[in-house]
Amino acid sequence: MLPPESPEPGRWRTSRAPYWREIYQAFITPGIQQITVCCGAQMGKTEGVFNLMAHRLDQGPYSPVLYIGPTEKFTKSIASDRWKKLLATTPKLWQKTAKGHAYKTTEQFIGGVRCGWAWAGSASEIAGHPAGMVMVDERSRMSSDVGGEGDPVSLARARTKNYPQRKIGIFSTPTIEDADPTWSLMEEGAINLWAWPCAHCGEVFVPTLALFHWPREVQVTEAMRAARVACPHCGAEHDDSHKAALNAAGRFAPHRLKTDKESQTDAVLGRYIAIKDQIEHPSVGYWISGLASAWASLADTAQVLIAAYQSADQEKIQAEINTWGGELYRVRGEAPEWNEVAACSQAYKRGQIQPGILFLTLGADVQKNGVYYVVRGWGYNMESWLIDEGFVPGDTQFDEVWLRCGDIIQGEYGDMRIRRAFIDSGYRPGDVHRRPDHAVYTFSRRFQGLVFPTRGQSTQERPVRFSALDYTLGGKQIKAGVKLFNIDTDYFKRWVYARINWPREEPGAWHIHEDYSEDYCRQVVSEEHKIWPSGKHTWIKRIRDNHYLDCEVLATAAALVEGADKIPAAPKKVAEIPRNETAGSPRQPRGSFSRRSLL
């Protein structure tokens, strides 16, 4: 039941937002464990989440329910307001709800079953209680590292593993293309896009902003009245008078990702292809265009988009595309292409030490399923050579993967060893309750003076800043037991990108070995540097994996700490010119010497 102050008070009617019907069905379908929903604003999302939670608590299966919001303020606000009003105006649920001291803002018991409320900033709240249903709201606006314990959806999965009929719901408006975590989750399994049958030709199509248009050279009010969605098959147009019938006859059309051999377009959905039959998968994803909203007219959507485009403020344009269109925003900033990285290759093998290298550093990026690393050699003017890179697979909460990492860090490359290793400690492996010791800190203490944990900062006064942290080992706290280095990631990403395009013949060039992989090259340039009109600097992912870029950043930061920027130039050698034995005169050199041949 919706409270009296709602826009449409009284009993909830799914017929007003029919795109929720199949999503509801997925939550009671055996075998489906994860349901991901991407949609715009004004789509009935919060009511949909609450309906699912209330249904579970009333109809079963009777297992605890956990809601995870993006912030503490947001979560407590809707728990104390909208959720409490839902319970109070729904007699059947209110009769089952424990009152008095048993009713708390972040915890209620309904029919003896716990309903808990947590938020992304608190790992202890999320990990504190098991649940048979977990609802993650606005995932795209959460950090991917909750309290150093990892991704909030991974933490949610861990809470449900003891329940055979577990359900994990992830809901969000999308953000940026190739960097949105909710959209990535939607693509994990069966992909379903909300589609309309054309009111004129009957062909089914997916409404997107690319099909949404209005006359440009007219007043805003006239443009709003003339806003239309065109059918891509026959070109016929649909206005607000068609929307209720389009949604009533609409359905989720199954799609799949296109392969590398299939042509992809720049359209927001150009990476998918429609298929006939639904794919059976334990993870199901749904996308609903904001144009289908039952509470936001096409005229309203046109109005906000017109204002955003006229402002030329890219952040505002992104916000409206995300919330009113329910679509990803495509950002294009400054970054080299992957083939420019490949062009940095030289004729030497992986592991070979090159002339000019004085010492080695290692940078490592820790993930749940393994550790990525690069080893780089350094010379005059911070000229550098990629010596080794790779991935050590294994669950990083266990010791086996760290033992193999130790072998790499202690290994030899020619007659050289690694002088300093920086390891990102942003992701904390394992369950903090089962393994209270921080695995990255523990590994760093094992190799004191050689391995150091790091933490990335978007900006700070110096490129590298040192701090000492208290460390707990076996339940005993060690004062200043960990030497942590805070890294200005913006500074070092720009440095790496600048060196990729450094002139090959100049000291200071950035080299890779001839055994490089395309995956390495793509990951190194996986992020774009974007400067917004406001002057704000941001880094945007353009592909999902950016691990080798992070590794290169850390290897470079380690080199700076080791004084790579202070390495003196080697003295130039005088080249001996042999005499021509037959003519008795100096032999003229053929070709030309590079600067490196004189060092």
C-alpha positions as CSV (number, residue, x, y, z in Angstrom):
1,M,0.0,0.0,0.0
2,L,1.3,3.5,-0.9
3,P,0.8,6.2,1.8
4,P,-1.7,9.1,1.4
5,E,1.0,11.6,0.5
6,S,2.2,9.5,-2.5
7,P,1.4,10.7,-6.0
8,E,-0.9,7.7,-6.4
9,P,-1.9,6.6,-2.9
10,G,-3.6,3.3,-2.2
11,R,-2.9,-0.2,-3.4
12,W,0.1,-0.7,-5.7
13,R,-0.9,-1.5,-9.3
14,T,1.6,-3.2,-11.4
15,S,-0.5,-2.4,-14.5
16,R,0.8,1.2,-14.1
17,A,4.4,-0.1,-14.6
18,P,4.0,-3.4,-16.4
19,Y,7.8,-3.7,-16.9
20,W,8.0,-4.8,-13.2
21,R,5.8,-7.9,-13.7
22,E,8.6,-10.1,-15.2
23,I,11.1,-8.8,-12.7
24,Y,8.8,-9.8,-9.9
25,Q,8.4,-13.2,-11.5
26,A,12.2,-13.7,-11.6
27,F,12.3,-13.3,-7.8
28,I,10.0,-16.2,-7.3
29,T,11.5,-18.4,-10.0
30,P,13.6,-21.3,-8.8
31,G,17.1,-21.4,-10.1
32,I,17.5,-17.7,-10.6
33,Q,19.8,-16.3,-7.9
34,Q,20.8,-12.9,-9.1
35,I,18.5,-10.2,-10.7
36,T,20.0,-7.0,-11.9
37,V,17.8,-4.0,-13.0
38,C,19.1,-0.9,-14.8
39,C,16.6,1.8,-15.3
40,G,16.0,5.6,-15.3
41,A,14.4,7.7,-12.6
42,Q,10.7,7.9,-12.0
43,M,10.3,4.2,-12.9
44,G,8.8,3.0,-9.6
45,K,12.1,1.4,-8.6
46,T,12.0,2.0,-4.8
47,E,8.4,0.8,-4.7
48,G,9.4,-2.3,-6.7
49,V,12.2,-3.1,-4.2
50,F,9.9,-2.6,-1.2
51,N,7.2,-4.8,-2.9
52,L,9.7,-7.6,-3.3
53,M,10.9,-7.3,0.3
54,A,7.4,-7.2,1.7
55,H,6.3,-10.2,-0.4
56,R,9.2,-12.3,0.8
57,L,8.5,-11.4,4.5
58,D,4.8,-12.1,4.1
59,Q,4.7,-15.1,1.7
60,G,8.1,-16.6,2.3
61,P,10.4,-18.4,2.1
62,Y,10.9,-17.1,5.6
63,S,14.6,-16.1,5.7
64,P,16.1,-12.8,6.7
65,V,16.0,-9.9,4.3
66,L,18.8,-7.3,4.0
67,Y,18.6,-3.9,2.2
68,I,21.9,-2.2,1.3
69,G,21.8,1.5,0.3
70,P,24.5,3.8,-1.0
71,T,24.9,5.9,2.1
72,E,24.0,5.8,5.8
73,K,21.8,8.9,5.5
74,F,20.0,7.7,2.5
75,T,19.3,4.2,4.0
76,K,18.1,5.4,7.4
77,S,15.9,8.0,5.7
78,I,13.9,5.6,3.6
79,A,13.9,3.0,6.3
80,S,12.3,5.4,8.8
81,D,10.0,7.0,6.3
82,R,8.9,5.1,3.2
83,W,9.4,1.6,4.6
84,K,7.7,2.3,7.9
85,K,4.7,3.9,6.1
86,L,4.5,0.8,3.8
87,L,4.3,-1.5,6.9
88,A,1.8,0.8,8.7
89,T,-0.5,1.1,5.7
90,T,-0.5,-2.6,4.9
91,P,-2.5,-4.3,7.7
92,K,-1.3,-7.8,7.1
93,L,2.3,-6.8,7.5
94,W,1.8,-4.4,10.3
95,Q,0.0,-7.1,12.4
96,K,3.2,-9.3,12.0
97,T,5.6,-6.5,12.9
98,A,7.1,-6.4,16.4
99,K,6.5,-3.1,18.0
100,G,8.1,-1.0,20.8
101,H,11.8,-1.6,21.5
102,A,11.9,-4.4,19.0
103,Y,11.3,-1.9,16.2
104,K,14.5,0.0,15.2
105,T,15.3,2.1,12.2
106,T,17.9,-0.4,10.9
107,E,16.3,-3.6,12.1
108,Q,12.7,-4.9,12.3
109,F,11.2,-8.3,12.9
110,I,8.2,-9.2,10.8
111,G,6.6,-12.5,11.7
112,G,9.8,-13.3,13.6
113,V,11.9,-12.8,10.5
114,R,14.7,-10.1,10.5
115,C,14.6,-7.2,8.1
116,G,18.0,-5.4,8.3
117,W,19.2,-2.1,6.8
118,A,22.9,-1.5,5.9
119,W,24.8,0.9,3.7
120,A,27.9,0.6,1.5
121,G,30.2,2.5,3.8
122,S,29.9,0.0,6.6
123,A,31.3,-3.5,6.0
124,S,30.4,-4.6,9.5
125,E,26.7,-3.8,8.9
126,I,26.7,-5.8,5.7
127,A,28.7,-8.7,7.1
128,G,27.0,-8.8,10.4
129,H,24.0,-11.0,9.6
130,P,23.2,-13.7,7.0
131,A,20.2,-13.2,4.7
132,G,18.2,-15.2,2.2
133,M,17.4,-12.1,0.2
134,V,19.7,-9.1,-0.3
135,M,18.6,-6.0,-2.1
136,V,21.4,-3.7,-3.3
137,D,20.0,-0.3,-4.2
138,E,21.9,2.2,-6.4
139,R,24.9,0.0,-6.8
140,S,26.5,2.3,-9.3
141,R,26.8,5.1,-6.7
142,M,28.6,2.9,-4.3
143,S,32.4,2.4,-3.9
144,S,33.7,-0.9,-5.2
145,D,35.6,-1.4,-2.0
146,V,33.5,-1.4,1.2
147,G,35.7,-0.9,4.3
148,G,38.6,-2.5,2.6
149,E,36.7,-5.8,2.2
150,G,35.8,-5.6,-1.5
151,D,32.8,-5.2,-3.7
152,P,29.4,-4.8,-2.0
153,V,27.7,-7.3,-4.3
154,S,30.4,-9.9,-3.4
155,L,29.8,-9.2,0.3
156,A,26.1,-9.6,-0.3
157,R,26.6,-13.0,-2.0
158,A,28.6,-14.2,1.0
159,R,25.7,-13.4,3.3
160,T,23.3,-15.6,1.3
161,K,25.4,-18.7,0.6
162,N,23.7,-20.8,3.3
163,Y,20.2,-20.3,1.9
164,P,19.2,-22.6,-1.0
165,Q,16.5,-20.2,-2.2
166,R,18.7,-17.1,-2.0
167,K,18.0,-14.0,-4.1
168,I,20.2,-11.1,-4.7
169,G,18.7,-8.0,-6.3
170,I,20.8,-5.2,-7.7
171,F,19.1,-2.0,-8.8
172,S,20.5,1.3,-10.1
173,T,20.3,4.0,-12.7
174,P,23.4,3.6,-14.9
175,T,26.4,6.0,-15.1
176,I,29.3,5.9,-17.5
177,E,29.9,3.5,-20.4
178,D,32.4,0.7,-19.7
179,A,32.7,1.8,-16.1
180,D,29.3,1.1,-14.6
181,P,29.3,-1.8,-12.2
182,T,25.5,-2.4,-12.4
183,W,25.6,-2.6,-16.2
184,S,28.5,-5.1,-16.0
185,L,26.4,-7.2,-13.6
186,M,23.5,-7.0,-16.0
187,E,25.7,-8.5,-18.7
188,E,26.8,-11.5,-16.6
189,G,24.0,-13.7,-17.6
190,A,20.7,-13.5,-19.6
191,I,20.2,-10.0,-20.9
192,N,16.7,-8.6,-21.4
193,L,15.7,-5.2,-22.8
194,W,12.3,-3.6,-22.5
195,A,10.7,-3.4,-26.0
196,W,7.6,-1.9,-27.5
197,P,5.5,-3.2,-30.4
198,C,5.2,-0.3,-32.9
199,A,1.7,1.0,-32.9
200,H,1.9,1.3,-36.7
201,C,3.8,-1.6,-38.2
202,G,3.7,-4.0,-35.2
203,E,7.5,-4.7,-35.2
204,V,9.1,-4.8,-31.8
205,F,11.8,-2.3,-31.0
206,V,13.8,-1.1,-28.0
207,P,13.1,2.6,-27.2
208,T,16.3,4.6,-26.7
209,L,17.3,8.2,-26.7
210,A,18.7,7.7,-30.2
211,L,15.1,7.3,-31.4
212,F,13.8,10.2,-29.3
213,H,13.7,13.6,-31.1
214,W,12.0,17.0,-31.1
215,P,12.2,20.0,-33.5
216,R,15.3,22.0,-32.7
217,E,14.7,25.6,-33.9
218,V,11.5,26.2,-31.9
219,Q,10.5,27.4,-28.5
220,V,10.9,24.9,-25.6
221,T,7.2,24.5,-25.0
222,E,6.6,23.7,-28.7
223,A,9.5,21.2,-28.7
224,M,8.0,19.5,-25.7
225,R,4.7,19.1,-27.4
226,A,6.3,17.7,-30.5
227,A,8.6,15.2,-28.7
228,R,8.3,11.8,-30.3
229,V,9.8,8.3,-30.3
230,A,10.3,6.9,-33.8
231,C,10.1,3.2,-34.8
232,P,13.4,2.2,-36.4
233,H,11.6,-0.2,-38.7
234,C,8.9,2.0,-40.4
235,G,9.8,5.5,-39.1
236,A,6.4,6.1,-37.6
237,E,6.3,8.2,-34.5
238,H,4.8,7.7,-31.1
239,D,3.9,10.4,-28.6
240,D,2.6,10.5,-25.0
241,S,-0.8,9.3,-26.0
242,H,0.7,6.0,-27.1
243,K,2.8,5.3,-24.1
244,A,0.3,3.5,-21.9
245,A,-0.7,1.1,-24.7
246,L,3.0,0.6,-25.7
247,N,3.9,-0.4,-22.1
248,A,0.8,-2.6,-21.7
249,A,1.8,-4.6,-24.8
250,G,5.5,-4.3,-24.1
251,R,7.8,-7.2,-23.1
252,F,11.4,-7.9,-22.3
253,A,13.2,-9.0,-25.4
254,P,16.1,-11.4,-24.9
255,H,19.5,-10.2,-26.2
256,R,23.1,-11.3,-26.1
257,L,26.4,-9.6,-26.5
258,K,27.9,-9.5,-30.0
259,T,31.1,-11.4,-30.7
260,D,34.2,-9.7,-31.8
261,K,33.5,-10.8,-35.4
262,E,30.0,-9.2,-35.4
263,S,29.8,-5.5,-36.2
264,Q,29.2,-3.2,-33.3
265,T,27.9,0.3,-33.5
266,D,28.4,3.4,-31.4
267,A,24.7,3.3,-30.3
268,V,24.2,2.7,-26.6
269,L,22.8,-0.8,-27.3
270,G,25.0,-1.4,-30.3
271,R,26.9,-4.1,-28.5
272,Y,23.8,-6.4,-28.3
273,I,21.9,-8.5,-30.8
274,A,18.3,-9.8,-30.3
275,I,17.8,-13.5,-30.0
276,K,14.7,-15.7,-30.2
277,D,14.7,-17.7,-27.0
278,Q,15.5,-16.7,-23.5
279,I,18.9,-17.9,-22.1
280,E,18.7,-20.0,-19.0
281,H,21.1,-18.6,-16.4
282,P,21.2,-18.1,-12.6
283,S,21.9,-14.5,-13.3
284,V,19.3,-12.4,-15.1
285,G,19.6,-8.7,-16.2
286,Y,16.9,-6.2,-17.2
287,W,17.2,-2.8,-18.7
288,I,14.3,-0.4,-19.0
289,S,14.5,2.9,-20.9
290,G,13.5,6.0,-19.0
291,L,11.3,6.8,-22.0
292,A,9.0,4.0,-20.7
293,S,8.4,5.6,-17.4
294,A,4.7,5.8,-16.4
295,W,5.3,8.9,-14.3
296,A,7.6,11.0,-16.6
297,S,6.1,12.1,-19.9
298,L,8.1,12.4,-23.2
299,A,7.5,16.1,-22.9
300,D,9.1,16.2,-19.4
301,T,12.1,14.2,-20.7
302,A,12.5,16.5,-23.7
303,Q,12.4,19.6,-21.4
304,V,15.3,18.4,-19.2
305,L,17.4,17.2,-22.1
306,I,17.0,20.5,-24.0
307,A,18.1,22.4,-20.9
308,A,21.1,20.1,-20.4
309,Y,22.2,20.3,-24.0
310,Q,21.8,24.1,-24.0
311,S,24.0,24.4,-20.9
312,A,26.9,22.5,-22.6
313,D,27.7,21.3,-19.1
314,Q,28.8,17.7,-19.6
315,E,28.2,16.7,-16.0
316,K,24.6,17.9,-16.3
317,I,24.1,16.2,-19.6
318,Q,25.4,12.9,-18.1
319,A,23.0,13.3,-15.1
320,E,20.0,13.7,-17.4
321,I,20.9,10.9,-19.8
322,N,21.4,8.6,-16.8
323,T,18.3,9.5,-14.8
324,W,15.8,10.5,-17.5
325,G,17.0,8.2,-20.3
326,G,18.2,5.3,-18.1
327,E,21.2,5.1,-20.5
328,L,24.9,5.0,-20.1
329,Y,26.8,8.2,-20.8
330,R,29.7,7.9,-23.2
331,V,32.8,9.9,-22.2
332,R,35.7,10.5,-24.5
333,G,38.8,12.0,-23.0
334,E,42.5,12.0,-23.6
335,A,44.3,8.6,-23.7
336,P,46.7,6.8,-26.1
337,E,45.4,3.9,-28.2
338,W,46.5,0.4,-27.4
339,N,48.5,0.1,-30.6
340,E,50.6,3.1,-29.4
341,V,51.6,1.0,-26.5
342,A,52.4,-1.9,-28.8
343,A,54.6,0.5,-30.8
344,C,56.8,0.9,-27.7
345,S,58.1,-2.7,-28.1
346,Q,61.8,-3.3,-28.6
347,A,63.7,-6.4,-29.7
348,Y,64.3,-8.0,-26.4
349,K,62.7,-11.0,-24.7
350,R,60.6,-11.0,-21.5
351,G,63.0,-11.1,-18.5
352,Q,66.0,-9.8,-20.3
353,I,67.9,-6.9,-18.6
354,Q,68.7,-4.1,-21.1
355,P,71.7,-1.8,-21.2
356,G,71.0,1.3,-19.1
357,I,68.9,-0.4,-16.5
358,L,70.2,0.3,-13.0
359,F,67.5,-1.2,-10.8
360,L,64.0,-2.9,-10.9
361,T,60.7,-2.1,-9.3
362,L,57.4,-4.1,-9.1
363,G,53.8,-2.8,-9.0
364,A,51.0,-5.2,-8.1
365,D,47.2,-4.9,-8.1
366,V,45.2,-7.2,-5.8
367,Q,41.9,-8.7,-6.8
368,K,39.7,-11.3,-5.2
369,N,40.8,-14.0,-7.6
370,G,44.5,-13.2,-8.0
371,V,47.3,-10.6,-8.2
372,Y,48.4,-8.7,-11.3
373,Y,52.0,-7.4,-11.4
374,V,54.6,-5.7,-13.6
375,V,58.3,-5.5,-13.2
376,R,60.0,-2.5,-14.8
377,G,63.7,-1.5,-15.1
378,W,64.8,2.1,-14.7
379,G,67.7,4.2,-16.1
380,Y,68.7,7.8,-16.7
381,N,65.9,10.4,-17.0
382,M,63.5,7.7,-15.8
383,E,63.8,5.8,-19.0
384,S,62.2,2.4,-18.4
385,W,61.8,-1.1,-19.8
386,L,59.1,-3.6,-19.1
387,I,60.9,-6.7,-17.9
388,D,58.0,-8.9,-16.8
389,E,54.2,-8.8,-16.3
390,G,51.6,-11.4,-15.4
391,F,48.8,-12.7,-13.2
392,V,49.1,-14.9,-10.2
393,P,45.7,-16.7,-9.9
394,G,44.2,-17.8,-6.6
395,D,41.8,-16.6,-3.9
396,T,43.8,-13.8,-2.2
397,Q,42.3,-14.5,1.2
398,F,44.5,-17.7,1.3
399,D,48.3,-18.0,1.7
400,E,49.0,-20.0,-1.5
401,V,48.8,-17.1,-3.9
402,W,50.9,-15.0,-1.6
403,L,53.6,-17.6,-1.4
404,R,53.8,-17.5,-5.2
405,C,53.9,-13.7,-5.1
406,G,56.8,-14.0,-2.7
407,D,58.7,-16.2,-5.2
408,I,58.3,-13.6,-7.9
409,I,59.4,-10.7,-5.7
410,Q,62.5,-12.6,-4.6
411,G,63.3,-13.8,-8.1
412,E,66.2,-12.8,-10.2
413,Y,66.2,-11.2,-13.7
414,G,69.7,-11.7,-15.1
415,D,71.9,-10.5,-12.2
416,M,69.3,-8.1,-10.8
417,R,66.7,-8.4,-8.1
418,I,63.7,-6.2,-7.4
419,R,64.7,-3.2,-5.3
420,R,61.2,-2.0,-4.2
421,A,57.7,-3.4,-4.6
422,F,54.5,-1.4,-4.2
423,I,51.2,-3.4,-3.7
424,D,47.8,-1.8,-3.7
425,S,46.0,-2.4,-0.4
426,G,42.7,-0.8,-1.5
427,Y,41.1,-4.3,-1.8
428,R,41.2,-6.3,1.4
429,P,41.1,-10.0,0.7
430,G,39.0,-12.3,2.9
431,D,36.4,-12.0,5.5
432,V,37.5,-9.6,8.2
433,H,35.7,-11.7,10.9
434,R,37.4,-14.9,9.9
435,R,40.8,-13.4,9.1
436,P,41.2,-10.1,11.0
437,D,44.8,-9.6,9.8
438,H,45.0,-7.6,6.6
439,A,46.5,-10.0,4.0
440,V,48.4,-7.3,2.1
441,Y,49.8,-5.7,5.3
442,T,50.9,-9.2,6.5
443,F,52.6,-9.9,3.2
444,S,54.4,-6.5,3.3
445,R,55.7,-7.1,6.8
446,R,57.1,-10.4,5.7
447,F,59.3,-8.5,3.3
448,Q,60.0,-5.4,5.3
449,G,62.1,-2.9,3.4
450,L,61.3,-4.5,0.1
451,V,57.5,-4.6,-0.1
452,F,55.2,-1.7,0.8
453,P,51.4,-1.4,0.8
454,T,49.9,1.6,-1.1
455,R,46.6,3.4,-1.2
456,G,45.5,5.5,-4.2
457,Q,44.4,9.1,-3.8
458,S,42.7,11.1,-6.6
459,T,44.8,14.1,-5.6
460,Q,47.2,15.1,-2.9
461,E,49.9,17.8,-2.3
462,R,52.8,15.4,-3.3
463,P,53.0,12.5,-5.8
464,V,53.9,10.1,-3.0
465,R,53.2,10.6,0.7
466,F,54.3,8.2,3.5
467,S,52.3,7.4,6.6
468,A,52.6,4.9,9.4
469,L,49.6,2.8,10.4
470,D,48.9,0.7,13.5
471,Y,48.7,-3.0,12.5
472,T,46.9,-5.9,14.2
473,L,48.6,-9.3,14.0
474,G,47.2,-12.3,15.8
475,G,45.0,-10.0,17.9
476,K,47.9,-7.9,19.1
477,Q,48.2,-4.3,17.9
478,I,51.6,-3.2,16.7
479,K,52.0,0.6,16.9
480,A,53.0,2.1,13.5
481,G,53.5,-1.5,12.3
482,V,52.8,-0.8,8.6
483,K,54.5,1.8,6.4
484,L,51.8,2.9,3.9
485,F,52.5,5.0,0.8
486,N,49.6,7.2,-0.5
487,I,49.9,7.5,-4.3
488,D,48.6,10.4,-6.3
489,T,47.1,8.2,-9.1
490,D,46.2,11.2,-11.3
491,Y,49.9,12.3,-11.4
492,F,51.3,8.9,-12.2
493,K,48.6,8.0,-14.8
494,R,49.4,11.2,-16.6
495,W,53.1,10.4,-16.4
496,V,52.7,6.9,-17.9
497,Y,50.6,8.3,-20.8
498,A,53.1,11.0,-21.5
499,R,56.0,8.5,-21.6
500,I,54.1,6.2,-24.0
501,N,54.4,8.9,-26.6
502,W,57.9,9.9,-25.7
503,P,60.3,10.2,-28.7
504,R,62.0,6.8,-29.1
505,E,65.4,8.3,-29.7
506,E,65.4,10.5,-26.6
507,P,66.5,9.4,-23.1
508,G,63.4,8.8,-21.0
509,A,61.5,6.7,-23.4
510,W,59.0,4.0,-22.1
511,H,59.7,0.5,-23.6
512,I,58.0,-2.9,-23.5
513,H,59.4,-6.3,-24.5
514,E,58.6,-8.0,-27.8
515,D,56.6,-10.8,-26.0
516,Y,53.8,-8.3,-25.0
517,S,50.1,-9.3,-25.2
518,E,47.3,-7.2,-26.6
519,D,45.4,-7.6,-23.3
520,Y,48.4,-5.9,-21.5
521,C,48.4,-3.0,-24.1
522,R,44.7,-2.5,-23.8
523,Q,44.7,-2.5,-20.0
524,V,47.6,0.1,-19.8
525,V,45.4,2.6,-21.7
526,S,42.1,1.5,-20.2
527,E,41.2,4.9,-18.7
528,E,40.7,8.3,-20.3
529,H,41.6,11.6,-18.7
530,K,38.6,13.9,-18.8
531,I,38.6,17.6,-18.0
532,W,35.0,18.8,-17.5
533,P,34.0,22.4,-18.3
534,S,34.0,23.1,-14.6
535,G,37.7,22.4,-14.5
536,K,37.2,19.1,-12.6
537,H,39.6,16.3,-13.6
538,T,38.4,12.7,-13.7
539,W,39.6,9.4,-15.0
540,I,37.0,7.3,-16.8
541,K,37.3,3.6,-17.7
542,R,36.8,2.8,-21.3
543,I,37.2,-1.0,-20.8
544,R,36.4,-3.1,-17.8
545,D,39.9,-4.2,-16.7
546,N,42.5,-1.6,-15.8
547,H,44.8,-3.8,-13.7
548,Y,48.0,-3.4,-15.7
549,L,47.6,0.4,-15.7
550,D,47.4,0.3,-11.9
551,C,50.5,-1.9,-11.8
552,E,52.4,0.5,-14.0
553,V,51.4,3.4,-11.8
554,L,52.7,1.6,-8.7
555,A,55.9,0.5,-10.4
556,T,56.6,4.1,-11.4
557,A,55.8,5.5,-7.9
558,A,58.2,2.9,-6.4
559,A,60.9,4.1,-8.9
560,L,60.4,7.7,-7.9
561,V,60.8,6.8,-4.2
562,E,64.0,5.0,-5.1
563,G,65.3,8.1,-6.8
564,A,65.0,7.2,-10.5
565,D,64.5,10.9,-11.3
566,K,68.0,11.6,-9.9
567,I,70.0,9.1,-11.9
568,P,72.9,10.9,-13.5
569,A,73.6,10.6,-17.2
570,A,76.3,8.1,-18.2
571,P,79.5,9.7,-19.6
572,K,79.7,9.7,-23.3
573,K,82.3,7.4,-24.9
574,V,84.5,8.5,-27.7
575,A,83.9,6.3,-30.7
576,E,87.1,4.9,-32.2
577,I,87.1,5.2,-36.0
578,P,89.1,2.4,-37.6
579,R,91.3,3.2,-40.5
580,N,90.8,1.9,-44.0
581,E,93.6,-0.6,-44.5
582,T,93.7,-0.3,-48.2
583,A,93.4,3.5,-48.6
584,G,95.3,4.5,-45.5
585,S,92.5,7.0,-44.6
586,P,89.8,7.0,-42.0
587,R,86.8,4.9,-42.9
588,Q,83.6,6.8,-43.2
589,P,80.8,5.5,-40.9
590,R,77.8,4.0,-42.6
591,G,74.3,5.2,-41.4
592,S,74.1,7.2,-38.2
593,F,74.5,6.6,-34.5
594,S,71.5,6.9,-32.2
595,R,72.0,8.8,-29.0
596,R,71.9,5.5,-27.0
597,S,74.9,4.2,-29.0
598,L,77.1,7.0,-27.5
599,L,76.0,6.4,-23.9
